[in-house]
Amino acid sequence: MRFLIAFLMVPSLAWAGDEFATCHFTTECFEGEPCADTDFGFVVNHDDQTGFAIRTDAENIDGLVFDNRFPDESSTLIGAAETAYHMLTIAPDGAARYSVQMQGPVVVSYMGQCEGMN
């Protein structure tokens, strides 16, 4: 069975490095364990070459911005680092979900809010 997933890369109207959003997460769900409170956040910057860059204290993740051709609906940012794949989904109201799939396999998911989407 074949599936074709068509994504449209959102063009960036900003210069590289300009802040797209600030995200803050209050719930963390580590694979196989109950969810817990957390205080985790990062900044998402525009990047002219890849589309976006997530800037955390631990690492920077570059990736592409995808949407479903409906600007009033959620957008998804997908990136890869050396040992993990990252996916951030932001709804128009700022509700955000961030998941990291690491070697192992291990998944960590975060629930929170992003602000200032530019």
FIFIKOL-286321 format. One line per field, with one value per residue (C-alpha): x, y, z. Coordinates in pm, 1 decimal. Example, Ala and Ser with C-alpha at 12.3 -4.5 7.8 and 13.67 -1.06 7.14 Angstrom:
FIFIKOL-286321
u: 1230.0 / 1367.0
v: -450.0 / -106.0
w: 780.0 / 714.0
//
This chain:
FIFIKOL-286321
u: 0.0 / 136.7 / 70.3 / 155.3 / 193.5 / 216.1 / 349.4 / 392.7 / 700.3 / 600.2 / 815.2 / 992.6 / 937.9 / 1188.6 / 1565.7 / 1759.4 / 1783.6 / 1464.2 / 1254.1 / 946.2 / 812.8 / 898.2 / 768.4 / 721.0 / 620.1 / 466.1 / 403.9 / 661.1 / 574.6 / 872.1 / 811.6 / 661.4 / 627.8 / 342.9 / 347.2 / 497.3 / 527.6 / 825.3 / 968.0 / 1118.7 / 1130.3 / 1306.3 / 1306.4 / 1224.8 / 1411.0 / 1362.9 / 1642.9 / 1677.2 / 1837.3 / 1631.1 / 1313.9 / 1359.5 / 1600.9 / 1500.5 / 1747.3 / 1767.8 / 2023.4 / 2138.5 / 2143.6 / 2021.1 / 1790.9 / 1745.4 / 1447.7 / 1165.0 / 831.1 / 527.9 / 162.0 / -145.7 / -225.8 / -473.0 / -306.2 / -562.4 / -477.0 / -178.9 / 171.0 / 435.5 / 811.0 / 1022.9 / 1396.3 / 1674.4 / 1982.6 / 2256.7 / 2068.9 / 1703.9 / 1414.0 / 1213.6 / 856.1 / 684.3 / 318.5 / 171.1 / -202.6 / -328.2 / -412.4 / -51.4 / -116.4 / 200.9 / 312.8 / 680.3 / 808.9 / 1158.6 / 1223.7 / 1568.8 / 1775.5 / 1677.2 / 1389.4 / 1279.2 / 1013.0 / 969.8 / 665.4 / 593.4 / 270.0 / 264.0 / 221.5 / 408.0 / 377.5 / 468.8 / 439.1 / 580.2
v: 0.0 / 339.5 / 663.0 / 1000.3 / 1276.4 / 1617.9 / 1897.3 / 2258.1 / 2428.1 / 2761.2 / 3037.7 / 3245.4 / 3618.7 / 3691.9 / 3703.3 / 3408.4 / 3418.0 / 3616.9 / 3469.9 / 3280.5 / 3166.4 / 3105.9 / 2773.6 / 2666.5 / 2315.6 / 2221.8 / 1847.7 / 1581.9 / 1222.2 / 986.6 / 652.4 / 394.7 / 634.8 / 854.8 / 1214.7 / 1468.5 / 1842.5 / 2005.9 / 2348.3 / 2317.2 / 2570.1 / 2685.5 / 2947.2 / 2873.3 / 3094.3 / 3140.3 / 2996.1 / 3083.5 / 2749.8 / 2496.3 / 2683.9 / 2692.2 / 2622.9 / 2516.3 / 2661.8 / 2473.0 / 2472.3 / 2126.1 / 2156.4 / 2333.4 / 2146.2 / 2262.6 / 2150.2 / 2219.5 / 2387.6 / 2213.1 / 2302.6 / 2155.6 / 2451.6 / 2589.3 / 2883.7 / 2886.6 / 2530.1 / 2371.0 / 2381.8 / 2117.7 / 2162.7 / 1852.1 / 1832.9 / 1583.7 / 1578.8 / 1315.7 / 1083.4 / 1194.9 / 1316.9 / 1614.9 / 1716.8 / 2032.8 / 2101.4 / 2445.2 / 2518.7 / 2866.3 / 2933.8 / 2849.7 / 2504.3 / 2305.7 / 1943.4 / 1853.1 / 1497.9 / 1357.3 / 1006.2 / 886.0 / 578.2 / 297.3 / 345.9 / 606.4 / 876.3 / 1187.5 / 1409.6 / 1757.0 / 1956.1 / 2331.1 / 2662.6 / 2869.8 / 3246.7 / 3519.2 / 3321.8 / 3560.4
w: 0.0 / -92.2 / 83.9 / -57.5 / 196.1 / 38.7 / 250.3 / 151.6 / 288.1 / 436.5 / 292.6 / 551.4 / 518.2 / 792.2 / 792.4 / 926.9 / 1302.8 / 1355.7 / 1633.0 / 1516.1 / 1854.8 / 2218.1 / 2348.9 / 2710.3 / 2816.5 / 3150.8 / 3099.4 / 3007.3 / 2917.4 / 2910.8 / 2741.5 / 2975.5 / 3269.0 / 3389.5 / 3269.6 / 3509.3 / 3553.9 / 3387.1 / 3316.2 / 2968.7 / 2691.6 / 2380.3 / 2107.5 / 1745.1 / 1497.3 / 1125.2 / 912.2 / 543.8 / 453.2 / 646.4 / 742.0 / 1119.8 / 1403.5 / 1754.6 / 2005.3 / 2336.8 / 2617.0 / 2506.3 / 2125.8 / 1815.5 / 1578.8 / 1221.2 / 1019.3 / 781.1 / 839.6 / 695.5 / 690.4 / 532.4 / 304.4 / 556.7 / 735.2 / 1017.4 / 1118.5 / 1291.7 / 1147.3 / 1203.0 / 1229.8 / 1171.5 / 1237.5 / 1291.0 / 1510.1 / 1525.1 / 1760.0 / 1744.9 / 1534.7 / 1658.7 / 1578.2 / 1700.9 / 1622.5 / 1697.3 / 1675.9 / 1580.7 / 1948.6 / 2046.6 / 2193.8 / 2127.8 / 2128.1 / 2100.3 / 2069.3 / 2042.0 / 1913.9 / 2012.8 / 1947.2 / 2174.0 / 2076.1 / 2330.3 / 2296.5 / 2509.7 / 2455.8 / 2588.6 / 2611.4 / 2640.2 / 2465.5 / 2205.2 / 2183.9 / 1940.1 / 1616.6 / 1356.3
//
